[in-house]
Amino acid sequence: MPQYSYIAVEEKSGREVKGTIEAATEAIAAAELRKEGLFATKIKAAVAGKAKQKKNWKELSFDIQFGPSVIKRKLLMVITRQLATLLEAGLPLIRSLRTLQRQCKDKMAQKVLCGVADSVETGSTFSEALSLYPATFDRLFLNMVRAGEAAGAMETILSRLAGFMEKTARLAGKVKSAMVYPTVVITISLLVTTGLMIFIVPSFAKIFTELLEGEPLPGITQFLIDTSTWMQKRWYILAAIPFIIIFGIKFAYKTKYGKYGLDWVMYYMPILGPIVSKTAIARFSRTLGTLMAAGVPVLNALIIVRDTSGNELVANAVVKVHEAVKEGEGIAKPLAGAHIFPQMVISMIEVGEETGRMPDMLEKVANTYDEEVDNAVNALTSLLEPIMIVVLAVIVGTIVVGLFAPLATIIQKLS
């Protein structure tokens, strides 16, 4: 019998536990864990189980054998919405999956949908079939589907999940669009400055040397020539700087303290910090609210929020909330103790706890901060446009002034 390794939450204590269990399928493993008072957040085939699983599914999905199949996030969002619509129209799950498989033009998505449909046809649950593709369906997606299976409301859950993905994508798109303009301007500024310093300034330096015959140059001109000479000789250092920065950030993100430090800087830095913090709050609120509305137990939902937060400050705050909720406390008080959420958010969560409408209140918080992110992005764009123009003008102007400063001396000598 196959072995499965699992991560689960004890329903009574809320403690996260890990272990292995023997079962015929993943669905049976999850059911056995439920009987023991454990709510599974992650189940995967152990080493022996994986070998058997590959053998069983060899003819159904080549992706399991030859590598992970990944559906792009944007396409997955569309597929989820379409699947919810088909189920709401009364079509059976397998027929809905086959319909989407035929309509989809993306080859990878076709393979995944085919594999999921084949798995469901052979007796697997929908969540079990999705779990065969962990690179596409994350823990949040799987737990939402499991909650839908338990409640018998799959179309409603998928509709909520699609709405969650659409709003999250819209928020991420706003932030990315805000970064396009400054990134383009900064890149052009660096290229123009580098071109002037490496190709134009040396030409002027030769002219100055010939015409001034050893007379001292103005300070700003000498500084430009010295900088240009250094850039010509040490060009490889300039070329390496972007790669050093990129690899340095990637390396830091792989370490616990490095990731926390970078997230802290991004969270509190001027100008960009408010956008980062508002985005993190909106994501936290929408994820937790969506999971709770789907019927996922709060302790299990908090673990998923922790793993999908995308920000170490928020993840650490959620860990504290999880520990407090295990002890019987609410969410608002430990969240306030983290000191990273505004008082308005804490107050709205308190009201949600008091009225028993936490999912609705979290959704309102998320919508409020979506609007604030939109306003902050527009304000940032309006602020950066004149700043970038001024910075570029100062850089080019300094170079022009430095190059034309010796002209008075040259004209005097020629006259």
The 8 nearest C-alpha neighbors of each residue, nearest first, counted from 0:
[[1, 23, 22, 21, 2, 48, 24, 47],
 [2, 0, 48, 21, 22, 23, 47, 3],
 [1, 3, 21, 48, 45, 20, 44, 22],
 [4, 2, 44, 45, 20, 19, 43, 21],
 [3, 5, 19, 45, 43, 18, 42, 44],
 [6, 4, 42, 41, 18, 17, 19, 7],
 [5, 7, 17, 41, 40, 16, 39, 42],
 [6, 8, 39, 40, 38, 16, 15, 37],
 [7, 9, 15, 38, 37, 14, 13, 10],
 [10, 8, 37, 13, 14, 12, 11, 36],
 [9, 11, 13, 36, 12, 37, 8, 38],
 [10, 12, 9, 13, 36, 14, 325, 37],
 [13, 11, 14, 9, 325, 10, 326, 8],
 [12, 14, 9, 325, 10, 8, 11, 298],
 [13, 15, 9, 12, 8, 16, 325, 10],
 [14, 16, 8, 7, 13, 9, 6, 17],
 [17, 15, 7, 6, 8, 14, 18, 9],
 [18, 16, 6, 5, 7, 15, 19, 4],
 [19, 17, 5, 4, 6, 16, 20, 3],
 [18, 20, 4, 3, 5, 2, 21, 17],
 [19, 21, 3, 2, 4, 22, 28, 18],
 [20, 22, 2, 1, 3, 0, 19, 28],
 [23, 21, 28, 24, 1, 27, 0, 2],
 [22, 24, 0, 1, 27, 25, 21, 28],
 [25, 23, 27, 26, 22, 28, 1, 123],
 [24, 26, 28, 27, 127, 29, 42, 22],
 [25, 27, 29, 28, 24, 127, 30, 124],
 [28, 26, 30, 24, 29, 25, 22, 31],
 [27, 29, 25, 31, 22, 26, 30, 32],
 [28, 30, 26, 32, 27, 31, 25, 39],
 [31, 29, 27, 33, 32, 28, 26, 34],
 [32, 30, 34, 28, 33, 29, 27, 35],
 [31, 33, 35, 37, 29, 34, 30, 28],
 [34, 32, 37, 36, 30, 35, 31, 38],
 [35, 33, 31, 32, 36, 30, 37, 29],
 [34, 36, 32, 33, 37, 31, 9, 30],
 [37, 35, 33, 34, 10, 9, 32, 38],
 [36, 38, 9, 33, 32, 8, 35, 7],
 [37, 39, 8, 7, 33, 9, 40, 10],
 [40, 38, 7, 41, 6, 37, 29, 8],
 [41, 39, 7, 6, 38, 142, 299, 42],
 [40, 42, 6, 5, 39, 43, 7, 138],
 [43, 41, 5, 4, 3, 6, 39, 40],
 [44, 42, 3, 4, 45, 5, 41, 25],
 [43, 45, 3, 48, 49, 4, 2, 46],
 [44, 46, 3, 48, 2, 4, 47, 49],
 [47, 45, 49, 48, 50, 44, 2, 3],
 [48, 46, 50, 49, 45, 51, 1, 2],
 [47, 49, 1, 44, 45, 2, 51, 46],
 [48, 50, 52, 44, 46, 51, 47, 45],
 [51, 49, 53, 47, 52, 48, 54, 46],
 [52, 50, 54, 48, 53, 49, 55, 47],
 [51, 53, 49, 55, 54, 50, 48, 56],
 [54, 52, 56, 50, 51, 55, 57, 49],
 [53, 55, 51, 57, 52, 56, 50, 58],
 [56, 54, 52, 53, 57, 51, 58, 59],
 [55, 57, 59, 53, 58, 54, 52, 60],
 [58, 56, 54, 53, 59, 55, 60, 61],
 [59, 57, 56, 60, 61, 55, 54, 53],
 [58, 60, 56, 57, 114, 117, 61, 113],
 [61, 59, 62, 114, 58, 63, 57, 56],
 [60, 62, 64, 63, 65, 57, 59, 58],
 [63, 61, 65, 66, 60, 64, 68, 67],
 [64, 62, 61, 66, 65, 60, 67, 53],
 [63, 65, 62, 61, 66, 53, 57, 60],
 [64, 66, 62, 63, 61, 67, 68, 60],
 [67, 65, 62, 63, 64, 68, 61, 69],
 [66, 68, 62, 134, 69, 63, 132, 65],
 [69, 67, 62, 132, 107, 66, 134, 111],
 [68, 70, 135, 134, 67, 71, 107, 108],
 [71, 69, 108, 135, 75, 72, 107, 74],
 [70, 72, 74, 73, 75, 69, 135, 108],
 [71, 73, 75, 74, 76, 70, 135, 164],
 [72, 74, 76, 75, 71, 77, 168, 70],
 [73, 75, 77, 76, 71, 72, 78, 70],
 [76, 74, 78, 72, 77, 73, 79, 70],
 [75, 77, 73, 79, 74, 78, 161, 164],
 [76, 78, 74, 80, 75, 79, 81, 73],
 [79, 77, 75, 81, 80, 76, 82, 74],
 [80, 78, 82, 76, 77, 81, 161, 75],
 [79, 81, 161, 83, 77, 78, 82, 158],
 [82, 80, 84, 78, 83, 79, 77, 85],
 [83, 81, 79, 85, 84, 80, 78, 86],
 [82, 84, 154, 80, 86, 157, 158, 81],
 [85, 83, 81, 87, 82, 86, 88, 80],
 [86, 84, 88, 82, 87, 83, 90, 95],
 [85, 87, 89, 90, 83, 88, 154, 84],
 [88, 86, 84, 89, 85, 154, 83, 90],
 [89, 87, 85, 86, 90, 84, 83, 91],
 [90, 88, 86, 87, 91, 85, 84, 92],
 [89, 91, 86, 85, 88, 95, 92, 94],
 [92, 90, 94, 93, 95, 89, 86, 85],
 [91, 93, 95, 94, 96, 90, 86, 82],
 [94, 92, 96, 95, 116, 91, 97, 119],
 [93, 95, 97, 91, 96, 92, 98, 90],
 [96, 94, 92, 98, 93, 97, 85, 90],
 [95, 97, 93, 99, 98, 94, 116, 100],
 [98, 96, 100, 94, 99, 95, 93, 101],
 [99, 97, 95, 101, 100, 96, 94, 102],
 [98, 100, 102, 96, 101, 97, 103, 95],
 [99, 101, 97, 109, 98, 103, 102, 112],
 [102, 100, 98, 99, 103, 97, 109, 104],
 [101, 103, 99, 100, 98, 104, 97, 109],
 [102, 104, 100, 105, 101, 99, 109, 108],
 [105, 103, 106, 102, 109, 108, 101, 100],
 [104, 106, 108, 107, 103, 109, 70, 74],
 [107, 105, 109, 108, 104, 110, 103, 111],
 [108, 106, 110, 109, 105, 111, 70, 68],
 [107, 109, 111, 105, 110, 106, 70, 112],
 [110, 108, 106, 100, 112, 107, 111, 113],
 [111, 109, 113, 107, 108, 112, 114, 106],
 [110, 112, 114, 108, 113, 109, 115, 107],
 [111, 113, 115, 109, 114, 110, 100, 116],
 [114, 112, 110, 116, 111, 115, 109, 117],
 [113, 115, 111, 117, 60, 112, 116, 59],
 [114, 116, 128, 112, 118, 117, 113, 111],
 [115, 117, 113, 119, 118, 114, 93, 96],
 [118, 116, 120, 114, 115, 119, 113, 121],
 [119, 117, 115, 121, 116, 120, 128, 123],
 [118, 120, 123, 116, 122, 121, 117, 124],
 [121, 119, 117, 118, 122, 116, 93, 123],
 [122, 120, 118, 119, 123, 117, 116, 124],
 [123, 121, 119, 120, 124, 118, 117, 125],
 [124, 122, 119, 118, 127, 121, 128, 125],
 [123, 125, 127, 126, 119, 128, 26, 122],
 [124, 126, 128, 127, 119, 129, 123, 115],
 [127, 125, 129, 128, 124, 145, 141, 144],
 [126, 128, 130, 124, 125, 129, 123, 25],
 [129, 127, 115, 125, 126, 130, 118, 131],
 [128, 130, 126, 131, 127, 132, 115, 125],
 [129, 131, 127, 132, 128, 133, 126, 136],
 [132, 130, 129, 128, 133, 127, 63, 115],
 [131, 133, 130, 134, 135, 129, 136, 68],
 [134, 132, 136, 135, 130, 137, 131, 129],
 [133, 135, 132, 69, 136, 67, 68, 137],
 [136, 134, 69, 133, 70, 132, 137, 68],
 [135, 137, 133, 140, 134, 132, 141, 129],
 [136, 138, 140, 139, 133, 141, 135, 134],
 [139, 137, 141, 140, 142, 303, 136, 41],
 [138, 140, 142, 137, 141, 143, 303, 307],
 [139, 141, 143, 137, 138, 142, 136, 144],
 [142, 140, 144, 138, 143, 139, 126, 145],
 [143, 141, 145, 139, 144, 140, 138, 146],
 [142, 144, 146, 140, 141, 145, 139, 147],
 [143, 145, 147, 141, 146, 142, 126, 148],
 [146, 144, 142, 148, 147, 143, 126, 141],
 [145, 147, 143, 149, 144, 148, 295, 294],
 [148, 146, 153, 144, 152, 150, 145, 149],
 [149, 147, 145, 151, 146, 150, 153, 144],
 [148, 150, 146, 147, 151, 145, 152, 144],
 [151, 149, 147, 152, 148, 146, 153, 294],
 [152, 150, 148, 149, 147, 153, 146, 154],
 [153, 151, 147, 150, 155, 154, 156, 148],
 [152, 154, 147, 156, 155, 151, 157, 148],
 [153, 155, 83, 157, 86, 156, 152, 87],
 [156, 154, 158, 153, 152, 157, 159, 83],
 [155, 157, 159, 153, 158, 154, 147, 160],
 [158, 156, 160, 154, 83, 159, 155, 161],
 [157, 159, 155, 161, 83, 156, 160, 154],
 [160, 158, 162, 156, 157, 161, 163, 155],
 [159, 161, 157, 163, 162, 158, 156, 164],
 [162, 160, 158, 164, 80, 163, 159, 79],
 [161, 163, 159, 165, 160, 164, 158, 166],
 [162, 164, 160, 166, 161, 165, 167, 159],
 [163, 165, 167, 161, 162, 166, 168, 76],
 [166, 164, 162, 168, 167, 163, 161, 169],
 [165, 167, 169, 163, 168, 164, 170, 162],
 [166, 168, 164, 170, 169, 165, 163, 171],
 [169, 167, 171, 165, 170, 166, 164, 172],
 [170, 168, 166, 172, 167, 171, 165, 173],
 [169, 171, 167, 173, 172, 168, 166, 369],
 [172, 170, 168, 174, 173, 169, 175, 167],
 [173, 171, 169, 175, 170, 174, 168, 176],
 [174, 172, 176, 170, 171, 175, 177, 169],
 [173, 175, 177, 171, 172, 176, 170, 178],
 [176, 174, 172, 178, 177, 173, 171, 179],
 [177, 175, 173, 179, 178, 174, 172, 180],
 [176, 178, 174, 175, 179, 376, 380, 173],
 [177, 179, 175, 176, 180, 181, 182, 174],
 [180, 178, 182, 176, 177, 181, 183, 175],
 [179, 181, 183, 182, 178, 184, 177, 176],
 [182, 180, 184, 183, 178, 179, 185, 383],
 [181, 183, 179, 185, 180, 184, 178, 186],
 [184, 182, 186, 180, 181, 185, 179, 187],
 [183, 185, 181, 187, 186, 182, 188, 180],
 [184, 186, 188, 182, 187, 183, 181, 189],
 [187, 185, 183, 189, 188, 184, 182, 190],
 [186, 188, 190, 184, 189, 185, 191, 183],
 [189, 187, 185, 191, 186, 190, 192, 184],
 [188, 190, 192, 186, 187, 191, 193, 185],
 [189, 191, 187, 193, 188, 192, 194, 186],
 [192, 190, 194, 188, 193, 189, 187, 195],
 [191, 193, 189, 195, 194, 190, 188, 196],
 [192, 194, 190, 196, 195, 191, 189, 197],
 [195, 193, 191, 197, 192, 196, 198, 190],
 [196, 194, 199, 192, 193, 198, 197, 200],
 [195, 197, 227, 193, 200, 194, 198, 199],
 [196, 198, 194, 195, 227, 193, 231, 199],
 [199, 197, 195, 194, 196, 200, 201, 202],
 [200, 198, 195, 202, 201, 196, 197, 203],
 [199, 201, 203, 196, 202, 198, 204, 195],
 [202, 200, 204, 203, 199, 198, 205, 197],
 [203, 201, 204, 205, 199, 200, 206, 198],
 [202, 204, 206, 200, 205, 201, 207, 199],
 [203, 205, 201, 207, 202, 206, 200, 208],
 [206, 204, 208, 202, 203, 207, 209, 201],
 [207, 205, 203, 209, 208, 204, 210, 202],
 [208, 206, 204, 210, 205, 209, 211, 203],
 [207, 209, 205, 206, 211, 210, 212, 204],
 [210, 208, 206, 207, 212, 211, 205, 213],
 [209, 211, 207, 212, 208, 206, 409, 412],
 [210, 212, 214, 207, 208, 213, 209, 409],
 [213, 211, 210, 209, 214, 208, 207, 215],
 [212, 214, 211, 215, 208, 209, 210, 216],
 [213, 215, 211, 212, 216, 208, 207, 210],
 [216, 214, 213, 217, 211, 221, 218, 212],
 [215, 217, 221, 220, 218, 214, 405, 219],
 [218, 216, 220, 219, 221, 405, 215, 404],
 [217, 219, 221, 220, 222, 216, 401, 223],
 [218, 220, 222, 401, 221, 217, 223, 400],
 [221, 219, 401, 223, 217, 222, 218, 402],
 [220, 222, 224, 218, 223, 219, 216, 225],
 [221, 223, 219, 225, 220, 224, 226, 218],
 [224, 222, 226, 220, 221, 225, 227, 219],
 [223, 225, 227, 221, 226, 222, 228, 220],
 [226, 224, 228, 222, 227, 223, 221, 229],
 [227, 225, 223, 229, 224, 228, 222, 230],
 [226, 228, 224, 196, 230, 225, 229, 197],
 [229, 227, 225, 231, 226, 230, 224, 232],
 [228, 230, 226, 232, 227, 231, 233, 225],
 [231, 229, 227, 233, 234, 228, 232, 226],
 [232, 230, 228, 229, 234, 233, 197, 227],
 [231, 233, 229, 230, 234, 228, 235, 227],
 [234, 232, 230, 235, 236, 231, 229, 237],
 [233, 235, 230, 237, 236, 231, 232, 238],
 [234, 236, 238, 237, 233, 239, 232, 240],
 [237, 235, 239, 234, 238, 233, 240, 230],
 [238, 236, 234, 240, 235, 239, 233, 230],
 [237, 239, 235, 236, 240, 234, 241, 242],
 [238, 240, 236, 242, 237, 241, 235, 243],
 [239, 241, 243, 237, 242, 238, 244, 236],
 [242, 240, 244, 243, 239, 245, 238, 237],
 [241, 243, 245, 239, 244, 240, 246, 238],
 [244, 242, 240, 246, 241, 245, 247, 239],
 [243, 245, 247, 241, 242, 246, 248, 240],
 [246, 244, 242, 248, 247, 243, 241, 249],
 [247, 245, 249, 243, 248, 244, 250, 242],
 [248, 246, 244, 250, 245, 249, 243, 251],
 [247, 249, 251, 245, 250, 246, 244, 252],
 [250, 248, 246, 252, 251, 247, 245, 253],
 [249, 251, 247, 253, 252, 248, 246, 254],
 [250, 252, 257, 248, 253, 254, 249, 258],
 [253, 251, 258, 249, 250, 254, 257, 248],
 [252, 254, 250, 251, 249, 255, 258, 257],
 [255, 253, 257, 251, 252, 256, 258, 250],
 [254, 256, 258, 257, 259, 253, 252, 251],
 [255, 257, 259, 258, 254, 260, 251, 252],
 [258, 256, 251, 260, 254, 259, 255, 252],
 [259, 257, 252, 261, 260, 255, 256, 251],
 [258, 260, 256, 262, 311, 257, 261, 263],
 [261, 259, 263, 257, 258, 262, 256, 264],
 [260, 262, 264, 258, 263, 259, 257, 265],
 [261, 263, 265, 259, 264, 260, 266, 258],
 [264, 262, 266, 260, 261, 265, 259, 267],
 [263, 265, 261, 262, 266, 267, 268, 260],
 [264, 266, 262, 268, 263, 272, 267, 261],
 [267, 265, 272, 263, 276, 264, 275, 262],
 [266, 268, 272, 264, 265, 263, 269, 273],
 [267, 269, 272, 265, 264, 266, 271, 270],
 [270, 268, 272, 271, 267, 273, 265, 266],
 [269, 271, 272, 268, 273, 379, 274, 267],
 [272, 270, 274, 273, 269, 268, 275, 265],
 [271, 273, 268, 266, 267, 275, 274, 269],
 [274, 272, 276, 275, 271, 277, 270, 266],
 [273, 275, 277, 272, 271, 276, 372, 278],
 [274, 276, 272, 278, 273, 277, 266, 279],
 [277, 275, 279, 273, 266, 278, 274, 272],
 [276, 278, 280, 274, 279, 275, 368, 273],
 [277, 279, 281, 275, 276, 280, 274, 282],
 [280, 278, 276, 282, 277, 281, 283, 275],
 [281, 279, 277, 283, 282, 278, 284, 276],
 [280, 282, 365, 278, 284, 368, 279, 283],
 [281, 283, 279, 285, 280, 284, 286, 278],
 [284, 282, 280, 286, 281, 285, 279, 287],
 [285, 283, 361, 281, 365, 287, 282, 286],
 [284, 286, 288, 282, 365, 287, 283, 362],
 [287, 285, 289, 283, 288, 284, 282, 290],
 [288, 286, 290, 284, 289, 285, 291, 283],
 [287, 289, 358, 285, 361, 291, 290, 286],
 [290, 288, 292, 286, 287, 291, 285, 293],
 [289, 291, 293, 287, 292, 295, 288, 300],
 [292, 290, 294, 288, 293, 295, 289, 358],
 [291, 293, 289, 294, 358, 290, 288, 295],
 [294, 292, 290, 291, 295, 156, 289, 146],
 [295, 293, 291, 292, 146, 296, 290, 150],
 [294, 296, 291, 290, 293, 300, 146, 297],
 [297, 295, 299, 298, 300, 294, 291, 290],
 [296, 298, 300, 299, 301, 295, 291, 290],
 [299, 297, 301, 300, 296, 13, 321, 302],
 [298, 300, 302, 296, 297, 301, 8, 303],
 [301, 299, 297, 303, 298, 302, 290, 296],
 [300, 302, 304, 298, 303, 299, 305, 297],
 [303, 301, 305, 299, 304, 300, 306, 298],
 [302, 304, 306, 300, 305, 301, 307, 139],
 [305, 303, 301, 307, 302, 306, 308, 300],
 [306, 304, 314, 302, 303, 308, 307, 317],
 [305, 307, 303, 304, 308, 302, 314, 309],
 [308, 306, 304, 309, 305, 303, 139, 314],
 [309, 307, 310, 305, 304, 306, 314, 283],
 [308, 310, 307, 311, 306, 314, 279, 313],
 [311, 309, 308, 313, 312, 262, 314, 279],
 [310, 312, 314, 259, 313, 315, 262, 309],
 [313, 311, 315, 314, 310, 316, 259, 263],
 [312, 314, 316, 311, 315, 310, 317, 308],
 [315, 313, 305, 311, 317, 316, 312, 308],
 [316, 314, 318, 312, 317, 313, 311, 319],
 [315, 317, 313, 319, 314, 318, 337, 312],
 [316, 318, 320, 314, 319, 315, 305, 321],
 [317, 319, 321, 315, 316, 320, 314, 322],
 [320, 318, 322, 316, 317, 321, 323, 333],
 [319, 321, 317, 323, 333, 318, 322, 330],
 [322, 320, 318, 324, 319, 323, 317, 325],
 [321, 323, 319, 325, 320, 324, 318, 326],
 [322, 324, 320, 326, 325, 328, 321, 319],
 [323, 325, 328, 327, 321, 326, 322, 329],
 [326, 324, 322, 13, 323, 327, 12, 321],
 [327, 325, 323, 324, 328, 322, 12, 13],
 [326, 328, 324, 325, 323, 329, 322, 12],
 [329, 327, 324, 323, 326, 330, 325, 332],
 [328, 330, 324, 331, 332, 327, 323, 352],
 [329, 331, 332, 320, 333, 334, 324, 328],
 [330, 332, 334, 345, 349, 333, 329, 348],
 [331, 333, 335, 334, 330, 336, 329, 345],
 [334, 332, 336, 320, 335, 331, 330, 319],
 [335, 333, 331, 336, 337, 332, 320, 330],
 [334, 336, 332, 333, 337, 338, 331, 345],
 [335, 337, 333, 334, 338, 332, 316, 339],
 [336, 338, 334, 335, 316, 339, 333, 340],
 [339, 337, 336, 335, 340, 334, 341, 316],
 [338, 340, 337, 341, 312, 335, 313, 316],
 [339, 341, 338, 344, 342, 335, 345, 334],
 [342, 340, 343, 344, 345, 339, 338, 335],
 [341, 343, 345, 344, 346, 340, 335, 347],
 [342, 344, 346, 341, 345, 347, 340, 348],
 [345, 343, 347, 342, 346, 341, 348, 340],
 [344, 346, 342, 348, 343, 347, 331, 349],
 [347, 345, 349, 343, 348, 344, 342, 350],
 [346, 348, 350, 344, 349, 345, 343, 351],
 [347, 349, 351, 345, 350, 346, 331, 352],
 [350, 348, 346, 352, 351, 347, 331, 345],
 [349, 351, 353, 347, 348, 352, 354, 346],
 [352, 350, 357, 356, 348, 354, 349, 360],
 [353, 351, 349, 355, 350, 354, 357, 348],
 [352, 354, 350, 351, 355, 349, 356, 357],
 [355, 353, 351, 356, 352, 350, 357, 349],
 [354, 356, 352, 353, 351, 357, 350, 358],
 [357, 355, 351, 354, 359, 358, 360, 352],
 [356, 358, 351, 360, 359, 352, 355, 361],
 [359, 357, 288, 361, 292, 360, 356, 291],
 [360, 358, 362, 357, 361, 356, 363, 288],
 [359, 361, 363, 357, 362, 351, 358, 356],
 [362, 360, 364, 284, 288, 358, 363, 359],
 [361, 363, 365, 359, 360, 364, 285, 288],
 [364, 362, 360, 366, 361, 365, 367, 359],
 [363, 365, 361, 367, 362, 366, 368, 360],
 [364, 366, 281, 362, 368, 284, 285, 363],
 [367, 365, 369, 363, 368, 364, 362, 370],
 [368, 366, 364, 370, 369, 365, 363, 371],
 [367, 369, 371, 370, 365, 281, 366, 277],
 [368, 370, 366, 372, 371, 367, 365, 281],
 [371, 369, 373, 368, 367, 372, 374, 366],
 [370, 372, 368, 374, 373, 369, 375, 367],
 [373, 371, 375, 369, 370, 374, 274, 368],
 [372, 374, 370, 376, 371, 375, 369, 377],
 [375, 373, 371, 377, 372, 376, 378, 370],
 [374, 376, 372, 378, 377, 373, 379, 371],
 [375, 377, 379, 373, 378, 374, 177, 372],
 [378, 376, 374, 380, 379, 375, 381, 373],
 [377, 379, 375, 381, 376, 380, 382, 374],
 [380, 378, 382, 376, 381, 377, 383, 375],
 [379, 381, 377, 383, 382, 378, 376, 177],
 [380, 382, 378, 379, 383, 384, 377, 385],
 [383, 381, 379, 380, 384, 378, 385, 386],
 [382, 384, 386, 380, 385, 381, 387, 379],
 [383, 385, 387, 386, 382, 381, 380, 388],
 [386, 384, 388, 387, 383, 389, 382, 381],
 [387, 385, 383, 389, 388, 384, 390, 382],
 [388, 386, 390, 384, 389, 385, 383, 391],
 [387, 389, 385, 391, 386, 390, 392, 384],
 [388, 390, 392, 386, 387, 391, 393, 385],
 [391, 389, 387, 393, 392, 388, 386, 394],
 [392, 390, 394, 388, 393, 389, 188, 387],
 [391, 393, 389, 395, 390, 394, 396, 388],
 [392, 394, 396, 390, 391, 395, 397, 389],
 [395, 393, 391, 397, 396, 392, 390, 398],
 [394, 396, 398, 392, 397, 393, 391, 399],
 [395, 397, 393, 399, 398, 394, 392, 400],
 [398, 396, 400, 394, 395, 399, 393, 401],
 [397, 399, 401, 395, 396, 400, 402, 394],
 [398, 400, 396, 402, 401, 397, 403, 395],
 [401, 399, 397, 403, 402, 398, 404, 396],
 [402, 400, 220, 398, 219, 404, 399, 403],
 [401, 403, 399, 400, 404, 220, 398, 405],
 [402, 404, 400, 406, 405, 401, 399, 407],
 [403, 405, 401, 406, 402, 400, 217, 407],
 [406, 404, 408, 407, 403, 409, 216, 217],
 [407, 405, 409, 403, 408, 404, 410, 402],
 [406, 408, 410, 409, 405, 411, 404, 403],
 [407, 409, 411, 406, 405, 410, 412, 211],
 [408, 410, 406, 412, 411, 407, 413, 405],
 [411, 409, 413, 407, 412, 408, 406, 414],
 [410, 412, 408, 414, 409, 413, 407, 406],
 [413, 411, 409, 410, 414, 408, 211, 210],
 [412, 414, 410, 411, 409, 210, 408, 211],
 [413, 411, 412, 410, 409, 408, 407, 406]]
